[in-house]
Amino acid sequence: MKRNIDLNEITDGRFYLLDDMVRADCRDCVGCSKCCHEMVDTILLDPLDCFRLSMALSCSFDDLITGEKIELELIDGIILPHLKFQQNTGCCPFLNHLGRCDIHAFRPGFCRMFPLGRYYSKRTFCYILQTKECPKPRTKTKVSKWIDTVLLPQNQKFINDWHYFLEDLENQLLSCPPETVRQAQLYLLHTFYRTAYSVSDKIPETAEAAFYQEFYKRFEKAQALLV
């Protein structure tokens, strides 16, 4: 999701890499779940996020939609899934009555890095610290530790490849007729989201290694066909 903002207004003005220390540690968010409320449609889900959710809940992508955990929306010209926040409470569908996350080990990438964000430029990305998003007093931690993700080099490559694939596809579709755009959108959803990934082991590191292997097989075909 593109955001036209002044970084100086929402960040500390610095760019962070994985080995940098950043004041992001919210101390387990004890007594607070503000970031799990009123986010509406901003928690976009990439294929890995939906794979993790399917693993956590032992369900399919379509089950996540019919169960009203996620929904689809047109984002920058491409149909993508995002968490569906509850209308009556305005909170994340996975926030329990104690104000804690029921799927914390399987939470989406946006949730893992918050209050950090990603800044994309020149076919790569770094991290920024959003200073107005979290009210908790925070201590310093290493970026790589805060993200709390197994197979981190593979994960960072995946995030970068997926972002710029979508960006390239968006630019490509600007000059296409509506029917071609619709077919591309449906192909994207079917290939990367609706078609299950053949992973039997639920150990996170093993499962995600298998996910990346299968994802890139699909990715290469999609690049050749769509971009």
N, C-alpha and C positions, 0 to 999 in steps of 0.2 A: 504493500500500500504506500503510494507516494505521499509525502508530507511536505508542503511548502512552508517551512518555518525558519526562524533565525536561531541557529544553534546556540548563540550567546545568550538567548533568553531562556533556554530550557536545560542547558548543560553547564558543566564547570569549565567549558572551553578547551578540554583536552581530548585527545584520541588515545585509546588504550589497545594494547595487544595482549595476547594470552598470558605472557609472563609479567605483566605490569601489576602493581598493587593499586587497588581502587577502593574508595569508601562506599562499598555496596552491601556489606554484611548487615542484615537487618536483625541478627540475633534470633533466628528462628521465628520471627514475626509474632512473638508471644503477645497475645491479647489484641492482635490487629489482623484484619483481613480486608483492609481498604482496597487493595489492588485487585481483589476478587469481586468487586462490585462496580457496577455502572461502566463497564468497559464496552458494552454494546457489541458491535461487530468488529472490533479492532484486533482480536486475538486470531489472526489468520493461521491456518494449519497447513503445513507442508506434508508431503507424503510420509515422512518419518513420524511426524506428530500423530497422524491418523493410524499409522502402523502400531505405534505405542499404545494408543487408546484401544485399538482392537485387541491387542495382547492383554491389556489390563482387564478388559471387560469380557473377553472371550466372545467377541461379536464381530460382525462384518461392518464395513463402511456404511452400507445401506441401513444396518441396524442402528448405527449412531444417529442417522438422520431421522428415522422413524421414531426412535426413542427420544427425539428432541434434545440430544446432547450437542449436536452441531447443525448448521444449516448452510446453504449455498447462497452466494451473492456475486454479482458482477463487480469485480474489482479491477480497475484500470484496463477494462476491455476483456478480462478473462474471468470465467466462472471458477471461484475458489471456495473452499469450506472455511468456516470460522466457528468458534465456540458460540453456542446459543445461550445467551444470558436469560435468566428467568424473568418474565414480564412482571410478575407480582412482587418479587423481592429485589430484582435488579442484580442478582448475584450469579456467579458461575454455577453451572449445573453440577459441578463436582465439589462444591463447598458444603460441608456437612453442618449439622446443628451446633457443633462446637466451634465453628469458625475455622476448621482445618480442612485441608485438601484430602479427599478420599483417594486420589490417584497420584499422590506426590511423587512416587518413584517413576511414574510414567507421564508426568506433566509435559505440556508442550514446550518447545524451545523458547517462545516468548516469555513464558512463566519462569523458566530456568534462569534467564539472564536478568530479569527485572530486579532493580531499577535501571539496569543497563539497557542500551538499545544498540542497534547496528547502524553503521554509517557506510554506505556503499559508494565507491568512487574508483574509476580507472580499472574496472574488472576485478576488483578485490573489495574487502571490507575490513573495518576495524570496529571497536566498541566505543560508545559514548556513555557518560553517566548522566541520567536524567535527574536533575536536582529538585524538580517541583512535583514529582510523582509519588514519593514515599515520605510519610510523616515521621517514620521511626528514626531514632538516633542510630547512626550506622558506623561501623568500624571498618578498618581496612582489611582486605583479603586479596589474594591473587585472582585475576580474572578467570584463569583456567579452573581454579578450585570452585569459584562461585557458580560457574556454568554447570558444574556437576554432571558431566556427560562422558559416558564411556567411549572409547575409540575416538578420542578428540580430533586427531589429524584428519581421519576420514569424515568425521562430522563437519568440520570446518570447510572441507572441500565440497561436501554435499551441499551445504548451505549456500556457498558461493555459486556453485554450478546451477543450482535450482533458481536462485534469484536472477542470474543473468540470462538463463534460458527463458524465463517468463518475460523478462524485459525485451529480449530479442523477438520473442513471439508476439508480444504486444505491438512492437513497431512493424513487424511483418503484416499483422492483421489489419493495420490501418488502411492499407491499400487493397484489401480483399473485399469481394462482394459479400453480402450478409450470409448467404448460404454456406460459403466457404468458412466464414468466421464461426458459424454455428457448428459445423462439422469438426473444426479444430478444437472448439471448446469441449464438445462431447468426447472426442478422442482423448483429450488430456485427462478428463475425469475418469474415463474408463481405464486408461492405461496405467495411470499413477495412483488412483484412489480406489476405484470400485473393484478392480481385479486384485484378489488377495495375493499376498506375498507368501511363497512356499517356505515357511519357517516353522519347524516343529519344536525347537528348544526354546524355553522361556527364560533361560539365563540371559540377562541383558546384553552382555558382551558378545555372546555367541549368536543370539538372535539378530542383533543389529549388524554384525558382520555379514550374516546371510542376507539381510535386507539390502545393504549397500551393494552386494554382488548382483542381486537380482534387479535392483533399481537401475544400475548402470547399463545393464543389458537393454532395458526398456528405454533408457535415456538416449542411448546411441541411435536407436531406431527412430525415436521421436525427433531428435535433432535433424536427422537426414530427411525426414518427411515434412516437418513443420517449419523449420528455420532455414 
